[in-house]
Amino acid sequence: MGRRHVKEYRPDEALALISADREGRAIHCPSCGSEAMERTPERPAEGGATLGRVVLTCGQCARLVAYIDRAGVSTSPR
């Protein structure tokens, strides 16, 4: 369920974008087809992972998806 005045992707589109971003592939908007996707924070030049909240926003239709990047977080049991 979307928030008022905030355009969000459908779940299947959001999962495809998140998967492509985590793999470092080029991403484009599944809604409008634009390649003007903005990533906040930007991906580090050395290719390292950014931990924390990542927001992907389309520069043309303004749809967005946010996820928590835990690429470097250990998942070992306590």
C-alpha positions as CSV (number, residue, x, y, z in Angstrom):
1,M,0.0,0.0,0.0
2,G,1.5,3.3,-1.1
3,R,1.8,6.4,0.9
4,R,-0.2,9.5,-0.1
5,H,1.5,11.5,-2.9
6,V,4.5,9.1,-3.0
7,K,4.8,7.0,-6.2
8,E,6.2,3.6,-5.4
9,Y,6.9,0.6,-7.6
10,R,4.7,-2.6,-7.6
11,P,6.3,-5.3,-5.5
12,D,7.6,-7.3,-8.5
13,E,9.1,-4.2,-10.0
14,A,10.7,-3.2,-6.7
15,L,12.3,-6.7,-6.2
16,A,13.7,-6.6,-9.8
17,L,15.3,-3.2,-9.2
18,I,16.7,-4.1,-5.8
19,S,18.2,-7.3,-7.3
20,A,19.8,-5.5,-10.2
21,D,21.2,-2.8,-7.9
22,R,22.7,-5.4,-5.5
23,E,24.4,-7.2,-8.4
24,G,25.8,-3.9,-9.7
25,R,23.9,-4.1,-13.1
26,A,22.7,-1.1,-15.0
27,I,19.1,-0.3,-13.9
28,H,16.2,1.3,-15.7
29,C,12.7,2.2,-14.6
30,P,10.3,-0.7,-15.2
31,S,7.4,1.7,-15.2
32,C,8.4,4.3,-17.8
33,G,11.6,2.7,-19.3
34,S,13.8,5.7,-18.4
35,E,17.5,5.0,-17.7
36,A,17.7,8.2,-15.5
37,M,17.7,6.2,-12.2
38,E,19.3,8.0,-9.2
39,R,20.8,6.0,-6.3
40,T,21.2,7.6,-2.9
41,P,23.8,7.2,-1.6
42,E,25.9,6.8,-4.7
43,R,27.7,3.5,-5.2
44,P,31.4,3.8,-4.1
45,A,33.9,4.1,-7.0
46,E,36.0,1.2,-5.6
47,G,33.0,-1.1,-5.8
48,G,32.5,-1.6,-2.1
49,A,29.2,-2.1,-0.5
50,T,27.3,0.8,1.1
51,L,25.6,-0.3,4.3
52,G,22.3,1.2,5.4
53,R,19.3,2.6,3.6
54,V,19.5,2.8,-0.2
55,V,16.9,4.7,-2.3
56,L,16.5,4.3,-6.0
57,T,14.5,7.0,-7.7
58,C,13.4,7.5,-11.3
59,G,14.4,10.9,-12.6
60,Q,11.5,10.9,-15.1
61,C,8.4,9.6,-13.3
62,A,9.7,10.0,-9.7
63,R,8.8,6.5,-8.6
64,L,11.0,5.2,-5.8
65,V,12.0,2.1,-3.9
66,A,14.0,2.0,-0.7
67,Y,15.8,-1.0,0.9
68,I,18.4,-1.7,3.6
69,D,21.7,-2.9,2.1
70,R,23.2,-5.4,4.4
71,A,25.8,-6.8,2.0
72,G,28.7,-6.6,4.5
73,V,26.8,-7.5,7.6
74,S,27.6,-10.8,9.2
75,T,24.6,-13.1,9.7
76,S,26.3,-15.5,12.1
77,P,24.1,-16.8,15.0
78,R,24.6,-15.2,18.4
